[in-house]
Amino acid sequence: MKGRWRYHPFYLKIRFGALQLIIPFIVFQFIRTILFPTSFDVVLLSLLILIYAAILLDYI
């Protein structure tokens, strides 16, 4: 028999918390990338955006 929820409630709390935390990180990293562009900053910004998109599209 299948459970009542599609996802565990603890997973949903972590997911929504990550969505709330990742947006300020993306904004900060974008400003930092504009002011001091290094390859690490660009890669980190791209990674943060991909993680955010993956969470929104239910890939994670």
OpenMM code with the backbone's topology and positions (N, CA, C; nanometers):
from openmm import Vec3, app, unit

residues = "MET LYS GLY ARG TRP ARG TYR HIS PRO PHE TYR LEU LYS ILE ARG PHE GLY ALA LEU GLN LEU ILE ILE PRO PHE ILE VAL PHE GLN PHE ILE ARG THR ILE LEU PHE PRO THR SER PHE ASP VAL VAL LEU LEU SER LEU LEU ILE LEU ILE TYR ALA ALA ILE LEU LEU ASP TYR ILE".split()
positions = [
    Vec3(0.0831, -0.1172, 0.0000),
    Vec3(0.0000, 0.0000, 0.0000),
    Vec3(0.0885, 0.1248, 0.0000),
    Vec3(0.0498, 0.2184, -0.0804),
    Vec3(0.1264, 0.3411, -0.0924),
    Vec3(0.1013, 0.4333, 0.0254),
    Vec3(0.2019, 0.5130, 0.0591),
    Vec3(0.1898, 0.6059, 0.1707),
    Vec3(0.0927, 0.7189, 0.1406),
    Vec3(0.0657, 0.7946, 0.2436),
    Vec3(-0.0286, 0.9044, 0.2305),
    Vec3(0.0306, 1.0215, 0.1536),
    Vec3(0.1607, 1.0432, 0.1699),
    Vec3(0.2251, 1.1556, 0.1054),
    Vec3(0.3135, 1.1070, -0.0089),
    Vec3(0.3308, 1.1943, -0.1061),
    Vec3(0.4214, 1.1613, -0.2150),
    Vec3(0.5668, 1.1750, -0.1684),
    Vec3(0.5936, 1.2781, -0.0873),
    Vec3(0.7265, 1.3001, -0.0328),
    Vec3(0.7170, 1.3036, 0.1192),
    Vec3(0.8251, 1.2697, 0.1835),
    Vec3(0.8311, 1.2739, 0.3293),
    Vec3(0.8253, 1.4209, 0.3735),
    Vec3(0.7528, 1.4509, 0.4800),
    Vec3(0.7416, 1.5905, 0.5253),
    Vec3(0.8760, 1.6550, 0.5596),
    Vec3(0.9706, 1.5777, 0.6133),
    Vec3(1.1022, 1.6320, 0.6439),
    Vec3(1.1745, 1.6738, 0.5154),
    Vec3(1.1593, 1.5961, 0.4099),
    Vec3(1.2194, 1.6313, 0.2807),
    Vec3(1.1606, 1.7616, 0.2281),
    Vec3(1.0305, 1.7792, 0.2428),
    Vec3(0.9663, 1.9014, 0.1957),
    Vec3(1.0141, 2.0234, 0.2732),
    Vec3(1.0367, 2.0094, 0.4047),
    Vec3(1.0881, 2.1207, 0.4845),
    Vec3(1.2280, 2.1595, 0.4384),
    Vec3(1.3119, 2.0598, 0.4140),
    Vec3(1.4477, 2.0882, 0.3676),
    Vec3(1.4442, 2.1532, 0.2298),
    Vec3(1.3579, 2.1054, 0.1438),
    Vec3(1.3480, 2.1595, 0.0083),
    Vec3(1.3021, 2.3052, 0.0091),
    Vec3(1.1976, 2.3364, 0.0867),
    Vec3(1.1491, 2.4741, 0.0924),
    Vec3(1.2501, 2.5644, 0.1624),
    Vec3(1.3200, 2.5126, 0.2609),
    Vec3(1.4257, 2.5903, 0.3255),
    Vec3(1.5395, 2.6207, 0.2294),
    Vec3(1.5744, 2.5233, 0.1486),
    Vec3(1.6808, 2.5442, 0.0495),
    Vec3(1.6391, 2.6490, -0.0531),
    Vec3(1.5127, 2.6475, -0.0930),
    Vec3(1.4655, 2.7481, -0.1883),
    Vec3(1.4734, 2.8884, -0.1287),
    Vec3(1.4448, 2.9018, -0.0006),
    Vec3(1.4513, 3.0326, 0.0625),
    Vec3(1.5948, 3.0797, 0.0819),
    Vec3(1.6867, 2.9872, 0.1030),
    Vec3(1.8257, 3.0254, 0.1251),
    Vec3(1.9028, 3.0475, -0.0042),
    Vec3(1.8667, 2.9773, -0.1092),
    Vec3(1.9487, 2.9823, -0.2306),
    Vec3(1.9294, 3.1124, -0.3085),
    Vec3(1.8140, 3.1763, -0.2958),
    Vec3(1.7913, 3.3013, -0.3691),
    Vec3(1.8859, 3.4122, -0.3226),
    Vec3(1.9021, 3.4361, -0.1914),
    Vec3(2.0019, 3.5379, -0.1513),
    Vec3(2.1442, 3.5012, -0.1928),
    Vec3(2.1781, 3.3722, -0.1898),
    Vec3(2.3106, 3.3299, -0.2355),
    Vec3(2.3301, 3.3597, -0.3834),
    Vec3(2.2273, 3.3372, -0.4630),
    Vec3(2.2364, 3.3653, -0.6069),
    Vec3(2.2538, 3.5148, -0.6309),
    Vec3(2.1773, 3.5967, -0.5600),
    Vec3(2.1883, 3.7423, -0.5772),
    Vec3(2.3272, 3.7907, -0.5358),
    Vec3(2.3744, 3.7435, -0.4204),
    Vec3(2.5083, 3.7831, -0.3748),
    Vec3(2.6150, 3.7389, -0.4747),
    Vec3(2.6046, 3.6167, -0.5214),
    Vec3(2.7048, 3.5650, -0.6144),
    Vec3(2.6987, 3.6375, -0.7482),
    Vec3(2.5794, 3.6778, -0.7911),
    Vec3(2.5661, 3.7535, -0.9161),
    Vec3(2.6353, 3.8892, -0.9038),
    Vec3(2.6126, 3.9571, -0.7917),
    Vec3(2.6781, 4.0868, -0.7707),
    Vec3(2.8292, 4.0697, -0.7642),
    Vec3(2.8734, 3.9667, -0.6952),
    Vec3(3.0172, 3.9403, -0.6851),
    Vec3(3.0772, 3.9074, -0.8221),
    Vec3(3.0028, 3.8339, -0.9025),
    Vec3(3.0515, 3.7981, -1.0364),
    Vec3(3.0587, 3.9212, -1.1265),
    Vec3(2.9645, 4.0124, -1.1104),
    Vec3(2.9681, 4.1350, -1.1910),
    Vec3(3.0875, 4.2223, -1.1502),
    Vec3(3.1129, 4.2332, -1.0199),
    Vec3(3.2207, 4.3199, -0.9733),
    Vec3(3.3594, 4.2582, -0.9905),
    Vec3(3.3747, 4.1317, -0.9551),
    Vec3(3.5052, 4.0646, -0.9614),
    Vec3(3.4908, 3.9324, -1.0372),
    Vec3(3.4831, 3.9363, -1.1679),
    Vec3(3.4599, 3.8111, -1.2418),
    Vec3(3.5828, 3.7200, -1.2438),
    Vec3(3.5686, 3.6069, -1.1807),
    Vec3(3.6695, 3.5018, -1.1899),
    Vec3(3.5994, 3.3764, -1.2401),
    Vec3(3.6760, 3.2816, -1.2829),
    Vec3(3.6143, 3.1589, -1.3347),
    Vec3(3.5422, 3.0832, -1.2236),
    Vec3(3.5962, 3.0878, -1.1012),
    Vec3(3.5300, 3.0210, -0.9892),
    Vec3(3.3933, 3.0833, -0.9613),
    Vec3(3.3844, 3.2155, -0.9656),
    Vec3(3.2568, 3.2827, -0.9400),
    Vec3(3.1532, 3.2476, -1.0452),
    Vec3(3.1952, 3.2416, -1.1692),
    Vec3(3.1025, 3.2076, -1.2769),
    Vec3(3.0531, 3.0638, -1.2627),
    Vec3(3.1429, 2.9729, -1.2305),
    Vec3(3.1047, 2.8322, -1.2120),
    Vec3(3.0119, 2.8175, -1.0924),
    Vec3(3.0431, 2.8845, -0.9829),
    Vec3(2.9594, 2.8771, -0.8640),
    Vec3(2.8203, 2.9350, -0.8896),
    Vec3(2.8126, 3.0474, -0.9593),
    Vec3(2.6833, 3.1064, -0.9937),
    Vec3(2.6032, 3.0130, -1.0833),
    Vec3(2.6679, 2.9528, -1.1801),
    Vec3(2.5992, 2.8576, -1.2683),
    Vec3(2.5484, 2.7369, -1.1907),
    Vec3(2.6288, 2.6876, -1.0986),
    Vec3(2.5885, 2.5735, -1.0171),
    Vec3(2.4688, 2.6076, -0.9283),
    Vec3(2.4705, 2.7238, -0.8675),
    Vec3(2.3580, 2.7656, -0.7840),
    Vec3(2.2295, 2.7801, -0.8657),
    Vec3(2.2408, 2.8355, -0.9845),
    Vec3(2.1227, 2.8515, -1.0708),
    Vec3(2.0707, 2.7153, -1.1151),
    Vec3(2.1591, 2.6231, -1.1470),
    Vec3(2.1157, 2.4891, -1.1867),
    Vec3(2.0485, 2.4148, -1.0712),
    Vec3(2.1006, 2.4300, -0.9509),
    Vec3(2.0377, 2.3670, -0.8343),
    Vec3(1.9001, 2.4260, -0.8101),
    Vec3(1.8885, 2.5579, -0.8214),
    Vec3(1.7591, 2.6234, -0.8029),
    Vec3(1.6573, 2.5761, -0.9072),
    Vec3(1.6998, 2.5678, -1.0313),
    Vec3(1.6106, 2.5213, -1.1379),
    Vec3(1.5724, 2.3756, -1.1174),
    Vec3(1.6653, 2.2940, -1.0715),
    Vec3(1.6364, 2.1532, -1.0478),
    Vec3(1.5345, 2.1358, -0.9360),
    Vec3(1.5452, 2.2168, -0.8321),
    Vec3(1.4486, 2.2080, -0.7231),
    Vec3(1.3109, 2.2525, -0.7721),
    Vec3(1.3058, 2.3594, -0.8490),
    Vec3(1.1772, 2.4083, -0.8990),
    Vec3(1.1114, 2.3097, -0.9947),
    Vec3(1.1899, 2.2413, -1.0735),
    Vec3(1.1359, 2.1470, -1.1727),
    Vec3(1.1216, 2.0049, -1.1197),
    Vec3(1.1409, 1.9863, -0.9897),
    Vec3(1.1269, 1.8554, -0.9224),
    Vec3(1.2263, 1.7515, -0.9732),
    Vec3(1.3449, 1.7943, -1.0110),
    Vec3(1.4486, 1.6972, -1.0454),
    Vec3(1.5218, 1.6498, -0.9210),
    Vec3(1.5168, 1.7302, -0.8156),
    Vec3(1.5807, 1.6934, -0.6885),
    Vec3(1.4705, 1.6668, -0.5885),
] * unit.nanometer
topology = app.Topology()
chain = topology.addChain("A")
for resn in residues:
    res = topology.addResidue(resn, chain)
    for name in ("N", "CA", "C"):
        topology.addAtom(name, app.Element.getBySymbol(name[0]), res)
